[in-house]
Amino acid sequence: MIGFARLMVFWAVFAAVAYWALLIYSRSLRREALEKQWDAAPPEDASPETRKAFIERGMHAYEGSLRRKLLWGVIVLPFIAIGLLLYLVNYA
């Protein structure tokens, strides 16, 4: 049982690191896409402040997106799979 608990702790640390790495990577991809979108067709009265505001609005919209929420699967799904396997092997 101690070995299993140790495995779960190490897996939780690994999953958290993987989640944060994917989160940073995904945010950088979204920010880059917004910057390219702005650069492709800037408004006539464009200024650095309006560009920054456009990117910040896009990033704020990204924070509530489904893609961001799906990243939680990196943490939650492995624990569910391990728990299901333990149940099936021991009790089914």
N, C-alpha and C positions, 0 to 999 in steps of 0.2 A: 504494500500500500504506500509506503514511503517513496518507493521508486516511481510509482504512478503520480504521486503528488509533485515530486521533483520534475517529472516530465511535463506536467501541466504548467508549472511555473515557468520552465524554460520555453515551452510553446507559447505561453501568454506574452513573454518578453519578445520572442521572435515575431509573433503576430503583430504586436504593437509597433515594432520597428518597421515591419513590412507595410503596415497601414500608413504610417507617417511618410515613408518614402513614396508610396503610391499617391498619397494625397498631395505632396509637394510636386511630384511629377505631373499629375493631372491638372493641378492649378496652373503650373507653368505652361502647359499645352493650351489651356483655355485662354490665359492672358496673351499668349503669342497669337492665337487665332483672332482675338479681339483687336490686337494691334495691327494685324494684317488687314482685317476688315476695315479699320479706320484708314489705313494708308491707301487702300485700293480706291476708296471714294470719300475723301474728306469733304465736309461742307465748305461752302465758299468763305464763310467767316470763321474758319477754323483757327484756333489758337492752342497753345500747349495746355491751357487750363481746360478747354472743352474736350480735348483728347483724353486728358487724365480723368475727367468726369465720366466720359463715355466708357472708359475701361473699368472704372470703379463701379459703375452701374451694372456692367456686364458681369463683373466678378461677384457682385452682391446677388445677382440673379442666379449665378452658378452655385452659390452656397446652399440654396434650397432645392437644387436640381436632383433628379433621380440618380444621375451618375455619381454624385457625391455620396448619396445614401447607399448605393450599391457597394461602395468601398468597405462598408462595415461588414460585408460578407467575408472579408479577409480575416476578420477576428471571430465572428460568430459561427460561420459554417464549419470550420474545423472542430470546434468544441461540440457542436451538435453531432457531427459525424462520429467523433470518438465516443460520445455518450451513447449514441445509437448502436455502434458496434459492441460496446461493452454490454449493453442490455441484451442484444441478440445472442452474443456468445455465452453469456452466463445464465440467462433466464428464458430464452426462447427455445 
